[in-house]
Amino acid sequence: MSMRIAPASGHSSLHSHLAAKSAGAPSAPGLHDTLRAGVGPTTHGSSETLQLDSTHPLESRLAQWTATQDSLKLEGLRRTFGMAEPIRRGMELKITRDGEWRPLVLGGGQPSVHEDILAGRDTGCTWEDVFQGTEMRGVQGFHEELETKVRMGQQ
């Protein structure tokens, strides 16, 4: 295990979202139109494996930042307290992730408060804490989701 502070720079040096012969924005013919191209985080997939539509070098490093910091913290705990401490923390995180069900109406699918405390992310407020990207999406109601979960409507 390495004591790496920043993620490895295994990124491409080219920008994948810039097409060679794109017309660009209608108001500025030579300028890339980011809003129409749809560059950014993908809407499918889990939050743990964030896949980006573009491969800008800074975006790839920022996506790997949390994983690198977590592995550095666990490696420091292993060197200080032995192998039992990182294993115990990993087991507690897994129990917290798997043992709790929250409906989408109450922010289900997002990390819970318990998971944030165990991961050490409870003191910060990030962009994803405020703007989750689901504001314009129709969310299934609590009772409909519960009926689907316990298979009440199916026979």
Secondary structure, DSSP 8 states (H G I E B T S, - for coil): ----SS------SS-TTS-TT----SSSTTS--HHHHT-SB-SSS-SSS--BSS--HHHHHHHHHHHHHHHHHHHHHHHHH-THHHHHHHHHHHHHHHH----GGGTTTS--HHHHHHHT-SS---HHHH--S-SSS----HHHHHHHHTT-S--
